Amino acid sequence: MLEDILREKYKIKSDNLDKLISLFEPINYPKNAFLIQQRELSECLFFISKGLAREYYTFDNVHDEDNTTQFIREDEFYFSINCYIDGKRSECFTQALEPVKAYIITKENLERYSEEIPEIQQLINNVLKDCLLRLSNRIHLFMKSRKSSDRYELFKIQNPEITHRVSDKYIASYLQINSSTLSRIRTGGFA
């Protein structure tokens, strides 16, 4: 999968494809394992080959409340923005919601091999663009409507392949509504 995505979506030329793939390290995360812990320094770029993860912030440890900022699914790249770009410790957690098969490459290796593999800069630019578009989709949820039911409908349109793979609790966290409100929306009892 990584090879196909790099070749087809990111247009990495065949002569550099094997070199670039050899820089990625395969890693498996069981369900509920953390790809990145809060306050950890992770300058890695992750490619999710299989499974689903979420990025979230905690804001109320007593009541186990959090704010899901994004879901990362198959064939997507992911990195902790403040770690990777600013070299700061992560402000959030990134957790596997399902068993995750990933490939990781360090920022250090990307920089070290960027002259040898010129497409690395193109890859980084496209990964940044994709990550910005994911975050932009979340912003649009809140800009288009203040109604919870409208946000949920837009979420389903933007994320049809994960709606049934994610618990109501995490979808509600993403939409910034409570789980009981989402339950009423799903059963048609709340508009």
TORRODREN-235975 format. One line per field, with one value per residue (C-alpha): x, y, z; residue in one letter. Coordinates in nm, 4 decimals, decimal comma. Layout:
// TORRODREN-235975
u	(X  ...) .
v	(Y  ...) .
w	(Z  ...) .
code	(a  ...) .
END
This chain:
// TORRODREN-235975
u	(0,0000  0,2720  0,4447  0,1246  0,0427  0,3958  0,3963  0,0425  -0,0670  0,2670  0,4364  0,7631  0,9675  1,0457  1,4219  1,3824  1,0811  1,2733  1,5240  1,2481  1,0497  1,3621  1,3758  1,0326  1,0152  0,7070  0,5435  0,2248  0,0119  -0,2556  -0,5962  -0,5784  -0,1988  -0,0537  0,1298  0,2208  0,1732  0,0985  0,4224  0,6262  0,8641  0,7889  0,9403  0,8086  0,5932  0,3451  0,1760  -0,1303  -0,1453  -0,4224  -0,6470  -0,7752  -0,6357  -0,7513  -0,5740  -0,7182  -0,6588  -0,7704  -0,9347  -1,1047  -0,9268  -1,1754  -1,4732  -1,2686  -1,3487  -1,1472  -1,1627  -1,0968  -0,9284  -0,8935  -0,9258  -0,6429  -0,7343  -0,5817  -0,3626  -0,3139  0,0008  0,0035  0,2401  0,2087  0,2134  0,3840  0,6436  0,7274  0,7188  0,8192  1,0245  0,8044  0,6514  0,3129  0,0115  -0,2133  -0,2421  -0,2633  -0,4245  -0,5093  -0,8856  -0,8263  -0,5090  -0,2888  -0,0201  0,1943  0,5190  0,7231  1,0088  1,1919  1,2222  1,5981  1,6006  1,3765  1,6180  1,9296  1,8155  1,6419  1,9342  1,9695  1,5924  1,4712  1,1024  1,1167  1,0447  0,7512  0,6244  0,6529  0,4691  0,1868  0,1598  0,1382  -0,1339  -0,3320  -0,3062  -0,4198  -0,7188  -0,8179  -0,8037  -0,9909  -1,2738  -1,3134  -1,3269  -1,5983  -1,8143  -1,8341  -1,8533  -2,1433  -2,3814  -2,4179  -2,6801  -2,5487  -2,7601  -2,6218  -2,2653  -2,3296  -2,4758  -2,1728  -1,9429  -2,1140  -2,0682  -1,6994  -1,6263  -1,8588  -1,5995  -1,5394  -1,8810  -1,9567  -1,5987  -1,5881  -1,7790  -2,0445  -1,8265  -1,5429  -1,7699  -1,9429  -1,6017  -1,5044  -1,8316  -1,8074  -2,1442  -2,2282  -2,2889  -2,6552  -2,7194  -2,5541  -2,7625  -3,0829  -2,9653  -2,8957  -3,2389  -3,4173  -3,5302  -3,3305  -3,2877) .
v	(0,0000  0,2503  0,1792  0,2345  0,5609  0,6954  0,6037  0,6949  0,9752  1,1383  1,0666  0,9275  0,8002  0,4303  0,4746  0,6520  0,4588  0,1622  0,3930  0,5937  0,2881  0,1402  0,4445  0,3632  0,1297  -0,0950  -0,0922  -0,2413  -0,0893  -0,2942  -0,1422  0,1402  0,1715  0,5202  0,6228  0,9451  1,0328  1,3830  1,5665  1,3253  1,4567  1,2714  1,4010  1,1056  1,0938  0,8046  0,6300  0,4309  0,1198  -0,0535  0,0488  0,3718  0,6187  0,9407  1,2515  1,4114  1,6533  1,5900  1,8735  1,7063  1,4027  1,3703  1,3186  1,1459  1,4193  1,4927  1,6684  1,4561  1,6730  1,4233  1,0638  0,9084  0,6176  0,3830  0,5367  0,8615  1,0233  1,1785  1,3747  1,5739  1,9300  2,0997  1,8195  1,7865  2,1522  2,3337  2,0625  2,0938  1,8191  1,6918  1,8693  1,5753  1,1989  0,9859  0,6507  0,3418  0,2838  -0,0444  -0,2451  -0,0219  -0,1234  0,1803  0,2806  0,5567  0,7710  1,0249  1,3894  1,3432  1,0750  1,2823  1,5727  1,3540  1,1872  1,4851  1,5535  1,1884  1,1524  1,4859  1,3854  1,3901  1,7633  1,7117  1,4337  1,6548  1,9402  1,7090  1,5476  1,8939  1,9862  1,6687  1,7277  2,0878  1,9750  1,7261  2,0024  2,2383  1,9836  1,9858  2,3666  2,3607  2,1419  2,4262  2,7099  2,5655  2,5142  2,5455  2,2716  1,9390  1,7417  1,9376  1,8827  1,5110  1,4925  1,6757  1,4425  1,1414  1,2963  1,3736  1,0391  0,7691  0,4931  0,5455  0,6439  0,2850  0,2128  0,4880  0,4882  0,7499  0,8838  0,9695  1,1076  1,3246  1,4400  1,5329  1,7219  1,8805  1,7534  1,5035  1,1355  1,1451  1,4255  1,2204  0,9180  1,1247  1,2556  0,9018  0,7772  1,0750  1,2194  1,5421  1,7929) .
w	(0,0000  0,0930  -0,2365  -0,4349  -0,2552  -0,3011  -0,6697  -0,7706  -0,5394  -0,4603  -0,7965  -0,6590  -0,9541  -0,9722  -0,9443  -0,6075  -0,4804  -0,3389  -0,1682  -0,0043  0,1052  0,2651  0,4968  0,6446  0,9432  0,9742  1,3160  1,4567  1,7303  1,9091  1,9684  2,2283  2,2017  2,1657  1,8509  2,0314  2,3983  2,5249  2,6160  2,4018  2,1374  1,8135  1,4935  1,2937  0,9871  1,0088  0,7195  0,8269  0,6133  0,8050  1,0914  1,2395  1,4929  1,6501  1,7750  2,0859  2,3725  2,7273  2,9152  3,2090  3,3505  3,6360  3,4031  3,1276  2,8773  2,5679  2,2343  1,9263  1,6655  1,3824  1,2713  1,0717  0,8499  0,5959  0,3249  0,5167  0,6474  0,9925  1,2149  1,5356  1,4060  1,7007  1,7266  1,3613  1,2603  1,5814  1,7545  2,0655  2,2716  2,1636  2,3061  2,2252  2,2257  1,9127  1,9834  1,7773  1,7722  1,5895  1,5465  1,3312  1,0856  1,0172  0,8554  1,0134  0,8949  1,1044  1,0131  1,0464  0,7724  0,5480  0,5758  0,5477  0,2234  0,0611  -0,1731  -0,2724  -0,3241  -0,4639  -0,4457  -0,0656  -0,0607  -0,2962  -0,0665  0,2414  0,0683  -0,0396  0,3043  0,4616  0,2126  0,2898  0,6659  0,6265  0,4211  0,6948  0,9545  0,7215  0,6890  1,0652  1,0723  0,8063  1,0306  1,2794  1,0301  0,8316  1,1210  1,4934  1,4971  1,6206  1,3763  1,0801  1,2001  1,2310  0,8790  0,7388  0,9354  0,7730  0,4271  0,4910  0,6600  0,5221  0,5578  0,9305  1,0678  1,1741  1,2888  1,5517  1,8802  1,9464  2,2272  1,9876  1,7160  1,9780  2,1012  1,7431  1,6932  2,0409  2,1555  2,4297  2,3546  2,4550  2,2048  1,9308  2,0279  1,9932  1,6549  1,5311  1,6403  1,4884  1,8189  1,7945  1,5137) .
code	(m  l  e  d  i  l  r  e  k  y  k  i  k  s  d  n  l  d  k  l  i  s  l  f  e  p  i  n  y  p  k  n  a  f  l  i  q  q  r  e  l  s  e  c  l  f  f  i  s  k  g  l  a  r  e  y  y  t  f  d  n  v  h  d  e  d  n  t  t  q  f  i  r  e  d  e  f  y  f  s  i  n  c  y  i  d  g  k  r  s  e  c  f  t  q  a  l  e  p  v  k  a  y  i  i  t  k  e  n  l  e  r  y  s  e  e  i  p  e  i  q  q  l  i  n  n  v  l  k  d  c  l  l  r  l  s  n  r  i  h  l  f  m  k  s  r  k  s  s  d  r  y  e  l  f  k  i  q  n  p  e  i  t  h  r  v  s  d  k  y  i  a  s  y  l  q  i  n  s  s  t  l  s  r  i  r  t  g  g  f  a) .
END
